[in-house]
Amino acid sequence: MIHFVKSTVDLIQIELDIINSDKYFNRISKDKDEWTSIDLTAEINESLNMGAERFLIKDDDTYVGIIEFLMMNPNDGFTWLGLLTIKKEYQHKGYGKQALHAFYKIMSDREVNVFRIGVLSMNEPAHKFWRKQGFKEVRKTTMKDNKEIMIYEKCLEP
């Protein structure tokens, strides 16, 4: 059974191992195979400065992924799931779905019925995953780094 562990500076190496396990995602998101601790620290700080909450996903004693969300995006007023990534060796084993359902519970507890995600247009495996989970396309847009994303939305049962 998975649970979330609040991200701290002491866990940066674990996060780096998770992020760097998926070279494909790193290439399409950051145009490089591996992140440095400086890259990751900057990314985390930017998110935290916006008010994001970040957690490592843990199964018993094993860290399997990272999840980050923003309760209110100042750009559109919606809650956003900003990151859900599973370490490459644990992908396709149900951890993404488990983490997503744990996230749904948090949203339900906080009385959030609708949230959004952004998926890089080139990330076809992610599009397939999110559509399978019942997410609906809202619109395409371009991020500040000129990467095109599809915004998806999920409505949870009240």
C-alpha positions as CSV (number, residue, x, y, z in Angstrom):
1,M,0.0,0.0,0.0
2,I,1.5,3.3,-1.0
3,H,1.6,6.5,1.0
4,F,3.0,10.0,0.5
5,V,6.0,11.4,2.3
6,K,6.5,15.1,2.3
7,S,9.5,16.1,0.1
8,T,12.4,17.7,2.0
9,V,15.9,18.7,1.0
10,D,17.2,15.5,2.7
11,L,15.3,13.5,0.0
12,I,16.7,15.3,-3.0
13,Q,19.0,12.4,-4.1
14,I,16.0,10.1,-4.0
15,E,14.0,12.5,-6.1
16,L,16.9,12.8,-8.5
17,D,17.1,9.1,-8.9
18,I,13.4,8.9,-9.7
19,I,13.5,11.8,-12.1
20,N,16.6,10.5,-13.9
21,S,15.3,7.0,-14.3
22,D,13.1,8.2,-17.2
23,K,15.4,9.6,-19.9
24,Y,12.6,9.8,-22.4
25,F,10.6,12.1,-20.2
26,N,13.7,14.2,-19.4
27,R,14.4,14.6,-23.1
28,I,10.9,15.8,-24.0
29,S,10.5,18.0,-20.9
30,K,13.9,19.5,-20.4
31,D,15.9,18.6,-23.6
32,K,18.4,16.5,-21.7
33,D,18.8,13.0,-20.5
34,E,19.6,13.8,-16.9
35,W,18.9,16.5,-14.4
36,T,21.4,17.8,-11.9
37,S,20.7,18.5,-8.3
38,I,20.8,22.2,-9.2
39,D,18.2,21.7,-11.9
40,L,15.9,19.8,-9.6
41,T,16.4,22.2,-6.7
42,A,15.5,25.1,-8.9
43,E,12.4,23.3,-10.2
44,I,11.2,22.4,-6.7
45,N,11.8,25.9,-5.4
46,E,9.9,27.4,-8.3
47,S,6.9,25.1,-7.5
48,L,7.1,25.7,-3.8
49,N,7.2,29.5,-4.3
50,M,3.9,29.1,-6.1
51,G,2.4,27.2,-3.2
52,A,2.7,23.6,-4.5
53,E,2.8,20.6,-2.3
54,R,5.3,17.9,-3.1
55,F,5.6,14.4,-1.9
56,L,7.5,11.2,-2.6
57,I,5.4,8.1,-3.2
58,K,6.5,5.3,-1.0
59,D,5.5,1.6,-1.1
60,D,6.6,0.1,2.2
61,D,10.3,1.0,2.4
62,T,10.7,1.8,-1.3
63,Y,10.4,5.2,-3.0
64,V,8.6,4.6,-6.3
65,G,7.6,8.1,-7.5
66,I,6.9,11.8,-6.9
67,I,3.6,13.7,-6.9
68,E,3.2,17.5,-6.8
69,F,0.0,19.6,-6.8
70,L,-1.1,23.2,-6.5
71,M,-4.4,23.8,-4.8
72,M,-5.0,27.0,-6.7
73,N,-3.2,28.0,-9.8
74,P,-3.2,31.8,-10.0
75,N,-3.4,31.7,-13.8
76,D,-6.8,30.0,-13.9
77,G,-8.1,29.4,-10.4
78,F,-8.1,25.6,-10.7
79,T,-6.3,23.0,-8.7
80,W,-3.5,21.4,-10.7
81,L,-1.8,18.1,-10.5
82,G,1.6,19.4,-11.6
83,L,3.6,16.2,-11.5
84,L,3.0,12.5,-11.1
85,T,6.0,10.5,-12.1
86,I,6.9,6.9,-11.3
87,K,10.5,5.6,-11.3
88,K,11.0,3.8,-14.6
89,E,11.6,0.3,-13.1
90,Y,8.2,0.6,-11.3
91,Q,6.1,1.8,-14.2
92,H,3.3,-0.4,-15.5
93,K,2.9,-2.0,-12.1
94,G,-0.1,0.0,-10.9
95,Y,1.7,2.7,-8.9
96,G,0.5,5.5,-11.0
97,K,-3.1,4.5,-10.6
98,Q,-2.6,3.9,-6.8
99,A,-1.0,7.4,-6.4
100,L,-3.8,9.0,-8.5
101,H,-6.5,7.4,-6.3
102,A,-4.6,8.6,-3.1
103,F,-4.6,12.0,-4.7
104,Y,-8.3,11.8,-5.4
105,K,-8.9,11.1,-1.7
106,I,-6.9,14.2,-0.7
107,M,-8.9,16.3,-3.2
108,S,-12.2,14.8,-1.8
109,D,-11.1,15.6,1.7
110,R,-10.3,19.2,0.6
111,E,-13.7,19.4,-1.2
112,V,-12.1,19.8,-4.7
113,N,-14.3,18.4,-7.4
114,V,-12.3,19.4,-10.5
115,F,-8.6,19.6,-11.2
116,R,-6.4,20.0,-14.2
117,I,-3.1,18.6,-15.5
118,G,-0.8,19.6,-18.4
119,V,0.7,16.9,-20.6
120,L,3.5,17.6,-23.1
121,S,2.0,17.1,-26.6
122,M,4.9,14.8,-27.5
123,N,4.3,12.5,-24.5
124,E,2.0,9.9,-26.1
125,P,2.4,7.4,-23.3
126,A,1.2,10.0,-20.8
127,H,-1.8,11.0,-23.0
128,K,-2.8,7.3,-23.2
129,F,-2.6,7.0,-19.4
130,W,-4.6,10.1,-18.5
131,R,-7.3,9.4,-21.1
132,K,-7.6,5.9,-19.7
133,Q,-8.1,7.4,-16.2
134,G,-11.1,9.4,-17.6
135,F,-9.4,12.8,-18.1
136,K,-11.0,15.1,-20.7
137,E,-9.1,17.4,-23.1
138,V,-9.7,21.1,-22.4
139,R,-7.3,22.9,-24.8
140,K,-3.7,23.1,-26.1
141,T,-1.4,25.8,-24.9
142,T,2.3,26.7,-25.0
143,M,4.3,26.9,-21.8
144,K,6.9,29.6,-21.1
145,D,9.6,27.3,-22.3
146,N,7.8,27.1,-25.7
147,K,6.7,23.4,-25.1
148,E,3.2,22.7,-26.2
149,I,0.9,20.9,-23.8
150,M,-2.6,19.6,-23.7
151,I,-4.6,20.6,-20.7
152,Y,-6.8,17.9,-19.3
153,E,-9.5,18.1,-16.7
154,K,-10.9,15.5,-14.3
155,C,-14.2,15.9,-12.5
156,L,-14.4,13.8,-9.3
157,E,-17.7,12.5,-8.0
158,P,-19.0,14.8,-5.2
